[in-house]
Amino acid sequence: MKSLLLAPRSSPTSSIPPRIRFSFLLDKCISSSSSIPGVIEDIPSPNTNSVDTNRPSESENSINVQTSQSPISENPVLTQTHVIETLLSCRNDPFSALDYFKWVEKQPGFARGIVYPFCLMLHILVHSGNHYTVARNLLNNYASSNSVPSAIVLVDHFIDCGKRFGFQLNPRVFNYLLNGYVRARRFTDAVDCFKAMVSCGVAPWAPIMNNFLSTLVKKNMIDEALNLFNDVILKKTSYDCATVNVMMCACLRRDKVDEAEKYFVEAKVRGMKLDAAIYSTAIRVACMKLEANVACDLLSEMKKMDWVPSEGTFTNLICTCVKQRNLTEALRLKDEMICSGYQISLIVSTSLMKGYCQHGDLNSALELFNKIVEEGLTPNKVTYAVLIEGCCRNRNMEKAQELYAQMKCAGIQPTVYVVNSLINGFLEAQLMEEAIKQFDEAVEVGIANVFTYNNMISWFCKDGRVDEACSIWDKMIDRGVQPSVVSYNHMILGNCRKGKMGIALDLLSKMLDKNLKANVVTYSILIDGYFKKCECEQALGMFDHMVSLGIAPTDFTFNTIINGLCKVGRTADTKDKLKKFIEMGFNPICMTYNSIIDGFVKEGDVNSAVAVYREMCESGLSPNIITYTTLIDGFCKSNNIDLALKMQNEMRIKGIQLDVPAYSALIDAFCKRSDMKSAHGLFYEILEVGLSPNRIIYNTMISGFRNLNNMEAALELHKKMRKEGISCDLETYTTLIDGLLKDGNIVLASDLYEEMLVKGILPDVIMYSVLVHGLCNKGQVENARKVLEEMYRKSMTPNILIYNTLIAGYFKEGNLQEAFRLHDEMLDKGLAPDTTYDILVSGKLKENSLPVGGLSV
């Protein structure tokens, strides 16, 4: 072997094999280096058949590398061959070899970075079994140098050197080198070194490998770490649960939650000994998947093994339970967390407050807030945001404002999220002044975003206040906030509801000019707007245009068209449309058929409505209360009370309780048939089932009794109505006054009239007709005349009935002059006389000239 390496002095490298003809520079001399925290220095090798793998002795760690007073050779010819020969001569004397190697490095005539001699030096050190620390320090310094060969070159030379000079490969060298590259942050070389180790059958030590993979993950080299694990480690080397844990964390950094879960499950299936750390990560995985039950099961497994879950594990679980609205389990875990010796953190407290607010328990949330403040925790912006939103959702705007002020006093700047919550809360509570004030403040301080503006625009548009919405829109543009598709949709909706389709289309055009894509909501709003203006062809044309653009209609769009056709009296057209829509993927729902049934009922085609009802039932859809109420109303209006009662009975069989509108329709039908006994029975049935009659039902009942001249029953209902807190309207007073005047009870009628005026309810033409007709019938023509004069003062034009009643009254008193004057006045106002001439001839107002009951109320 020696003859192969040594060459004549004149040509020192001519006989050296090509693989070792390299000369690289070392950045600094080899010396003992201080330990760096967090980096693995010397770790015993795992059981292996390789030599020199035992843990270094205690005495080794105390060895300080000494430099000899003089080198072994005073004046050597410093060729690689000579250096290698000299080192080989000291292979059993590591100290002398190291002194010589360090002396050689300092010689100006010899190139630094002597890779082959360096590899030989490493073999000599680790071969002795007592110089592992020295070898490790040499490798650390080597790895940190900027002018040394790559890991592939060094590993290749080290392996070749061992084979040529009879040294066994010691895994320590490779592991020390890998750790040195990690320390030096030379991650590419570390990856190459790792792959080279595995390819030549050297198993990386688990702690070294785990530290390496963990460092890659921390440096966001996650793909490299995952590739090494999947392509190298799983196939060629052993690993432990710490390795799996590192890989799970890497997956979570990439949001690969399912892959992280797969690693954990595979580790359990393989029977790998798991620890608390990997269970904590597995619980985190389950929490990220919002699988609180799985996470709780894992927590139970941890406790069975006497592992105390970390504070972070409890926190993750509690927050996950709150997200899943399982407040009961979250509170149980909170108690368990306390029993484990942990204090409740601000994160946990804030999460529990959110849970309370989600369940509508604002008081408990506020109590918890007060408690953590008393215990010294300082609420942050998230805590305040959660509570303020909770207050707004519970319409407790006073407390929301108090918390908002408290937050600002604490020096916490309001976020746009908090501001938007407050604005929405004020709007929902109908506190427009406060909402506008909060909005103006947000705009002034510059935190208002497009959602802030959209909230205000939406509210004004839905409330029909389009001009104010436009003002907000202009302010948004002036502030440089770009409107979104939602912004345009709100404005289009507002103008469609006002019937301003031209402006709505102009907004659509401007939106498209700004490269904003109109969506299905945009077109659905426009379609509905056209239907509301009874412009069916434009509505259907807009639908066709939307489809041509490749925008898929939603069920809302289909139902809008069906409902629109029914509202404009084209219910018969829905049959073909419905068939076409079903072919396009539409699944009709109960509401769809209800619209069609209602359309036919309003058009008086009850038979078609019943046919649609049967078709609905045959399709497998169950009619709801609206379906039955609509049909009952239709039957009642078409005087098919028996069919209405049959439908009512069918509802009862199916266990569907009649609602107030259904009762109202039946009561109205009975009242019109003067069957007050049946109407009265249904009225009290409403009370028995726990419902409350509304004003419409009371007015219907009062009118029914008035028509039967039973004012005692009518007044009793009026009394009950007031007792229940249901306010009387103009129709109520008109019906009662009409009945009282017919009964001759002018005093009570007058009292009710004064009561009506005090409440701010103004009389209309029908009320004046009742007054004039009632007073004239009782011979109080002059008082009736005063009613006419009151109408003049209010610029109201009397109808023919009022004139005819007064003319007949004056005729009856013999005041023909006033009778004829009123006749001429009536003609001057453009009213065509109907029975007036009969009155002038006979002096009577015929009873059949009046509507049933004397008045149409």
FENKA-V761435 format. One line per field, one symbol per residue. ss: DSSP state (H for helix, E for strand, C for the rest). phi: phi as a letter, one per 30 degrees, with the letter a starting at -180 (. if undefined). psi: psi as a letter, one per 30 degrees, with the letter a starting at -180 (. if undefined). Layout:
# FENKA-V761435
ss->???
phi->???
psi->???
This chain:
# FENKA-V761435
ss->CHHHHCCCHHHCCCCCCHHHCCCCCCCCCCCCCCCCCCCCCCCCCCCCCCCCCCCCCCCHHHCCCCCCCCCCCCCCCCCHHHHHHHHHHCCCCHHHHHHHHHHHHHCCCCCCCCHHHHHHHHHHHHHHCCCHHHHHHHHHHHHHCCCCCCHHHHHHHHHHHHHHHCCCCCHHHHHHHHHHHHHCCCHHHHHHHHHHHHHCCCCCCHHHHHHHHHHHHHCCCHHHHHHHHHHHHHHHCCCCHHHHHHHHHHHHHCCCHHHHHHHHHHHHHCCCCCCHHHHHHHHHHHHHCCCHHHHHHHHHHHHHCCCCCCHHHHHHHHHHHHHCCCHHHHHHHHHHHHHCCCCCCHHHHHHHHHHHHHCCCHHHHHHHHHHHHHCCCCCCHHHHHHHHHHHHHCCCHHHHHHHHHHHHHCCCCCCHHHHHHHHHHHHHCCCHHHHHHHHHHHHHHCCCCHHHHHHHHHHHHHCCCHHHHHHHHHHHHHCCCCCCHHHHHHHHHHHHHCCCHHHHHHHHHHHHHCCCCCCHHHHHHHHHHHHHCCCHHHHHHHHHHHHHCCCCCCHHHHHHHHHHHHHCCCHHHHHHHHHHHHHCCCCCCHHHHHHHHHHHHHCCCHHHHHHHHHHHHHCCCCCCHHHHHHHHHHHHHCCCHHHHHHHHHHHHHCCCCCCHHHHHHHHHHHHHCCCHHHHHHHHHHHHHCCCCCCHHHHHHHHHHHHHCCCHHHHHHHHHHHHHCCCCCCHHHHHHHHHHHHHCCCHHHHHHHHHHHHHCCCCCCHHHHHHHHHHHHHCCCHHHHHHHHHHHHHCCCCCCHHHHHHHHHHHHHHCCHHHHHHHHHHHHHCCCCCCCHHHHHHHCCCCHHHCCHHHCCC
phi->.dddddbeedbdcdcdeedcdbbcccdaddadcddceicdcbbeddeadddhcddddddddcdcdccddbddcdbdddcedddddddddcdcbedddddddddedddddcddidddddddddddddddibbddddddedddddddcbbddddddddddddddddcicddceeeddddeddddddicddddddddddeddcicdddedddddddddedddicdddddddddccddcbbdabdddddddddddddcicddddddddddddddiddcbddddddddddddddhcddddddddddeddcicceddddddeddddddddicdeddddddddddddjcdddddddddddddeddcicddddddddddddddjdcdcddeddddddddddchcddddddddddddddicddcddddddddddddddicddddddddddddddicdcdddddeddedddddicdddddddeddddddidddcededdddddeddddicddddddddddddddicddcddeddddddddddcicddddddddddddddidddceddedddedddddcicddddddddddddddjdcecedddddddddddddicdddddddeddddddjdcdcddeddddddddddcicddddddddddddddicddcdedddddddddddcicdddddddeddedddjcbecdddddddddddddcicddddddddddddddicddcddedddddedddddidddddddddddddddidcdcdddddddddddddcicdddddddddddedchccdddddddddeddddddicddddddddddddddicddccddddddcibcddddcdeiiacc
psi->eefeeklkefifgfgklefgiljlkkellklkllkkkfkkejkkllklfllhglkllefeffkkkkklellekeiljileeeeeeeeefgfgieeeeeeeeeeeffkffkklhjeeeeeeeeeeefeffgheeeeeeeeeeeffkfhllleeeeeeeeeeeeeeggkkkkfeeeeeeeeeeeeggieeeeeeeeeeeefggjkkkeeeeeeeeeeeeeggheeeeeeeeefeeffflllafeeeeeeeeeeefggieeeeeeeeeeeeefgkjlaeeeeeeeeeeeefghieeeeeeeeeeeefggkjkleeeeeeeeeeeeeggieeeeeeeeeeeeffglkkleeeeeeeeeeeeeggieeeeeeeeeeeeegfkjkaeeeeeeeeeeeefggifeeeeeeeeeeefggjkklfeeeeeeeeeeeeggieeeeeeeeeeeeefgfkaeeeeeeeeeeeefggieeeeeeeeeeeeeggkkkleeeeeeeeeeeefggifeeeeeeeeeeefggkjkafeeeeeeeeeeefggieeeeeeeeeeeeffgjkkleeeeeeeeeeeefgghefffeeeeeeeefggkjkaeeeeeeeeeeeefggieeeeeeeeeeeeffgkkkaeeeeeeeeeeeefggieeeeeeeeeeeeeggkkkleeeeeeeeeeeefggifeeeeeeefeeeegglkkaeeeeeeeeeeeefggifeeeeeeeeeeeefgjkkaeeeeeeeeeeeeefgieeeeeeeeeeeeefgjklaeeeeeeeeeeeefggieeeeeeeeeeeefghkkkleeeeeeeeeeeeefgieeeeeeeeeeeeeggkkkdgeeeefefgkjkeffllkgfkj.
